[in-house]
């Protein structure tokens, strides 16, 4: 199944609320940890960590 939407993230922790205002879902914070991507368990949005953010996090 393809993700609903792919979002480029600036930081390894992202907040997702479904993006549909009152029709979205509860806001959840998703931590990528050692990975560079994560999917929201509610709406399936796919978050990918931007390359520059990966380099900055390593310092």
N, CA, C and O atoms as a GROMACS GRO file, in nm:
protein
  236
    1UNK      N    1   0.084  -0.118   0.000
    1UNK     CA    2   0.000   0.000   0.000
    1UNK      C    3   0.088   0.124   0.000
    1UNK      O    4   0.179   0.136   0.082
    2UNK      N    5   0.063   0.216  -0.090
    2UNK     CA    6   0.136   0.341  -0.098
    2UNK      C    7   0.092   0.435   0.014
    2UNK      O    8  -0.026   0.438   0.049
    3UNK      N    9   0.187   0.513   0.072
    3UNK     CA   10   0.149   0.609   0.175
    3UNK      C   11   0.056   0.715   0.117
    3UNK      O   12   0.063   0.748  -0.001
    4UNK      N   13  -0.032   0.767   0.202
    4UNK     CA   14  -0.124   0.872   0.162
    4UNK      C   15  -0.048   0.994   0.112
    4UNK      O   16  -0.086   1.054   0.011
    5UNK      N   17   0.057   1.029   0.181
    5UNK     CA   18   0.134   1.149   0.150
    5UNK      C   19   0.274   1.132   0.209
    5UNK      O   20   0.289   1.075   0.316
    6UNK      N   21   0.376   1.183   0.140
    6UNK     CA   22   0.511   1.182   0.193
    6UNK      C   23   0.548   1.324   0.231
    6UNK      O   24   0.531   1.417   0.152
    7UNK      N   25   0.598   1.340   0.354
    7UNK     CA   26   0.635   1.471   0.406
    7UNK      C   27   0.784   1.468   0.439
    7UNK      O   28   0.831   1.376   0.505
    8UNK      N   29   0.858   1.570   0.392
    8UNK     CA   30   0.999   1.583   0.425
    8UNK      C   31   1.008   1.654   0.559
    8UNK      O   32   0.959   1.766   0.574
    9UNK      N   33   1.072   1.590   0.657
    9UNK     CA   34   1.081   1.644   0.792
    9UNK      C   35   1.217   1.709   0.814
    9UNK      O   36   1.319   1.661   0.764
   10UNK      N   37   1.218   1.817   0.889
   10UNK     CA   38   1.341   1.888   0.923
   10UNK      C   39   1.408   1.830   1.047
   10UNK      O   40   1.528   1.845   1.066
   11UNK      N   41   1.329   1.762   1.132
   11UNK     CA   42   1.380   1.707   1.258
   11UNK      C   43   1.332   1.564   1.274
   11UNK      O   44   1.232   1.526   1.214
   12UNK      N   45   1.402   1.482   1.356
   12UNK     CA   46   1.364   1.341   1.369
   12UNK      C   47   1.240   1.314   1.453
   12UNK      O   48   1.195   1.200   1.462
   13UNK      N   49   1.183   1.417   1.515
   13UNK     CA   50   1.057   1.403   1.587
   13UNK      C   51   0.955   1.491   1.516
   13UNK      O   52   0.976   1.612   1.502
   14UNK      N   53   0.846   1.431   1.472
   14UNK     CA   54   0.742   1.506   1.400
   14UNK      C   55   0.609   1.491   1.472
   14UNK      O   56   0.585   1.393   1.543
   15UNK      N   57   0.521   1.589   1.452
   15UNK     CA   58   0.386   1.584   1.506
   15UNK      C   59   0.290   1.568   1.389
   15UNK      O   60   0.301   1.639   1.289
   16UNK      N   61   0.198   1.474   1.400
   16UNK     CA   62   0.100   1.451   1.293
   16UNK      C   63  -0.039   1.456   1.353
   16UNK      O   64  -0.067   1.395   1.456
   17UNK      N   65  -0.128   1.532   1.285
   17UNK     CA   66  -0.268   1.539   1.327
   17UNK      C   67  -0.363   1.505   1.212
   17UNK      O   68  -0.483   1.530   1.220
   18UNK      N   69  -0.309   1.448   1.107
   18UNK     CA   70  -0.390   1.411   0.992
   18UNK      C   71  -0.408   1.522   0.892
   18UNK      O   72  -0.443   1.496   0.777
   19UNK      N   73  -0.385   1.646   0.934
   19UNK     CA   74  -0.390   1.759   0.843
   19UNK      C   75  -0.526   1.798   0.790
   19UNK      O   76  -0.535   1.877   0.696
   20UNK      N   77  -0.633   1.746   0.846
   20UNK     CA   78  -0.767   1.778   0.795
   20UNK      C   79  -0.850   1.857   0.894
   20UNK      O   80  -0.973   1.847   0.894
   21UNK      N   81  -0.785   1.936   0.980
   21UNK     CA   82  -0.858   2.015   1.079
   21UNK      C   83  -0.940   1.924   1.168
   21UNK      O   84  -0.888   1.827   1.224
   22UNK      N   85  -1.069   1.954   1.184
   22UNK     CA   86  -1.153   1.874   1.273
   22UNK      C   87  -1.177   1.731   1.221
   22UNK      O   88  -1.224   1.645   1.296
   23UNK      N   89  -1.145   1.706   1.096
   23UNK     CA   90  -1.163   1.571   1.040
   23UNK      C   91  -1.035   1.488   1.048
   23UNK      O   92  -1.030   1.375   0.998
   24UNK      N   93  -0.931   1.544   1.110
   24UNK     CA   94  -0.804   1.473   1.123
   24UNK      C   95  -0.810   1.368   1.233
   24UNK      O   96  -0.913   1.304   1.253
   25UNK      N   97  -0.700   1.352   1.304
   25UNK     CA   98  -0.693   1.257   1.415
   25UNK      C   99  -0.620   1.325   1.530
   25UNK      O  100  -0.566   1.434   1.513
   26UNK      N  101  -0.618   1.263   1.648
   26UNK     CA  102  -0.545   1.323   1.760
   26UNK      C  103  -0.399   1.345   1.723
   26UNK      O  104  -0.339   1.264   1.652
   27UNK      N  105  -0.341   1.455   1.770
   27UNK     CA  106  -0.200   1.484   1.741
   27UNK      C  107  -0.113   1.380   1.811
   27UNK      O  108  -0.125   1.356   1.931
   28UNK      N  109  -0.025   1.320   1.733
   28UNK     CA  110   0.071   1.224   1.787
   28UNK      C  111   0.211   1.271   1.750
   28UNK      O  112   0.232   1.331   1.644
   29UNK      N  113   0.306   1.244   1.837
   29UNK     CA  114   0.445   1.276   1.811
   29UNK      C  115   0.516   1.146   1.775
   29UNK      O  116   0.512   1.048   1.849
   30UNK      N  117   0.581   1.149   1.660
   30UNK     CA  118   0.648   1.030   1.607
   30UNK      C  119   0.798   1.053   1.610
   30UNK      O  120   0.848   1.151   1.554
   31UNK      N  121   0.870   0.963   1.674
   31UNK     CA  122   1.015   0.973   1.686
   31UNK      C  123   1.080   0.872   1.593
   31UNK      O  124   1.058   0.751   1.608
   32UNK      N  125   1.160   0.920   1.499
   32UNK     CA  126   1.225   0.831   1.402
   32UNK      C  127   1.339   0.751   1.464
   32UNK      O  128   1.380   0.649   1.410
   33UNK      N  129   1.391   0.796   1.578
   33UNK     CA  130   1.501   0.726   1.641
   33UNK      C  131   1.621   0.718   1.549
   33UNK      O  132   1.668   0.821   1.499
   34UNK      N  133   1.673   0.598   1.525
   34UNK     CA  134   1.789   0.579   1.438
   34UNK      C  135   1.751   0.570   1.291
   34UNK      O  136   1.839   0.566   1.204
   35UNK      N  137   1.622   0.567   1.263
   35UNK     CA  138   1.576   0.555   1.124
   35UNK      C  139   1.568   0.693   1.061
   35UNK      O  140   1.583   0.794   1.129
   36UNK      N  141   1.545   0.696   0.933
   36UNK     CA  142   1.530   0.823   0.862
   36UNK      C  143   1.388   0.843   0.813
   36UNK      O  144   1.360   0.940   0.743
   37UNK      N  145   1.298   0.752   0.849
   37UNK     CA  146   1.159   0.765   0.805
   37UNK      C  147   1.066   0.694   0.902
   37UNK      O  148   1.108   0.604   0.976
   38UNK      N  149   0.939   0.735   0.899
   38UNK     CA  150   0.839   0.676   0.986
   38UNK      C  151   0.701   0.702   0.926
   38UNK      O  152   0.681   0.801   0.856
   39UNK      N  153   0.607   0.612   0.953
   39UNK     CA  154   0.468   0.627   0.907
   39UNK      C  155   0.378   0.657   1.025
   39UNK      O  156   0.397   0.601   1.134
   40UNK      N  157   0.280   0.743   1.005
   40UNK     CA  158   0.182   0.771   1.109
   40UNK      C  159   0.087   0.651   1.120
   40UNK      O  160   0.031   0.607   1.019
   41UNK      N  161   0.068   0.599   1.241
   41UNK     CA  162  -0.021   0.484   1.256
   41UNK      C  163  -0.169   0.518   1.236
   41UNK      O  164  -0.250   0.428   1.212
   42UNK      N  165  -0.205   0.645   1.244
   42UNK     CA  166  -0.345   0.685   1.224
   42UNK      C  167  -0.379   0.705   1.076
   42UNK      O  168  -0.475   0.646   1.026
   43UNK      N  169  -0.301   0.788   1.007
   43UNK     CA  170  -0.341   0.826   0.871
   43UNK      C  171  -0.250   0.771   0.762
   43UNK      O  172  -0.282   0.781   0.644
   44UNK      N  173  -0.135   0.713   0.800
   44UNK     CA  174  -0.046   0.654   0.701
   44UNK      C  175   0.049   0.753   0.636
   44UNK      O  176   0.125   0.715   0.547
   45UNK      N  177   0.048   0.880   0.679
   45UNK     CA  178   0.144   0.975   0.625
   45UNK      C  179   0.285   0.923   0.646
   45UNK      O  180   0.318   0.868   0.752
   46UNK      N  181   0.368   0.940   0.545
   46UNK     CA  182   0.505   0.890   0.548
   46UNK      C  183   0.599   1.009   0.566
   46UNK      O  184   0.601   1.100   0.482
   47UNK      N  185   0.676   1.009   0.676
   47UNK     CA  186   0.770   1.117   0.705
   47UNK      C  187   0.911   1.069   0.676
   47UNK      O  188   0.951   0.961   0.719
   48UNK      N  189   0.987   1.152   0.602
   48UNK     CA  190   1.126   1.120   0.567
   48UNK      C  191   1.213   1.236   0.616
   48UNK      O  192   1.184   1.352   0.589
   49UNK      N  193   1.319   1.203   0.687
   49UNK     CA  194   1.409   1.304   0.740
   49UNK      C  195   1.496   1.361   0.629
   49UNK      O  196   1.560   1.287   0.554
   50UNK      N  197   1.498   1.493   0.620
   50UNK     CA  198   1.576   1.564   0.519
   50UNK      C  199   1.725   1.536   0.539
   50UNK      O  200   1.770   1.524   0.653
   51UNK      N  201   1.800   1.523   0.431
   51UNK     CA  202   1.943   1.490   0.438
   51UNK      C  203   2.023   1.587   0.524
   51UNK      O  204   2.108   1.544   0.601
   52UNK      N  205   1.997   1.716   0.514
   52UNK     CA  206   2.070   1.816   0.591
   52UNK      C  207   2.047   1.794   0.740
   52UNK      O  208   2.139   1.811   0.820
   53UNK      N  209   1.925   1.757   0.778
   53UNK     CA  210   1.893   1.734   0.919
   53UNK      C  211   1.971   1.614   0.971
   53UNK      O  212   2.012   1.613   1.087
   54UNK      N  213   1.992   1.514   0.890
   54UNK     CA  214   2.069   1.396   0.930
   54UNK      C  215   2.212   1.436   0.960
   54UNK      O  216   2.268   1.394   1.061
   55UNK      N  217   2.273   1.518   0.874
   55UNK     CA  218   2.412   1.562   0.894
   55UNK      C  219   2.424   1.648   1.020
   55UNK      O  220   2.521   1.634   1.094
   56UNK      N  221   2.328   1.734   1.044
   56UNK     CA  222   2.333   1.820   1.164
   56UNK      C  223   2.315   1.739   1.291
   56UNK      O  224   2.379   1.770   1.392
   57UNK      N  225   2.232   1.638   1.290
   57UNK     CA  226   2.208   1.556   1.408
   57UNK      C  227   2.332   1.475   1.446
   57UNK      O  228   2.348   1.438   1.563
   58UNK      N  229   2.418   1.448   1.350
   58UNK     CA  230   2.538   1.370   1.376
   58UNK      C  231   2.645   1.449   1.451
   58UNK      O  232   2.738   1.390   1.507
   59UNK      N  233   2.633   1.581   1.453
   59UNK     CA  234   2.735   1.664   1.521
   59UNK      C  235   2.709   1.673   1.668
   59UNK      O  236   2.784   1.739   1.740
   0.00000   0.00000   0.00000
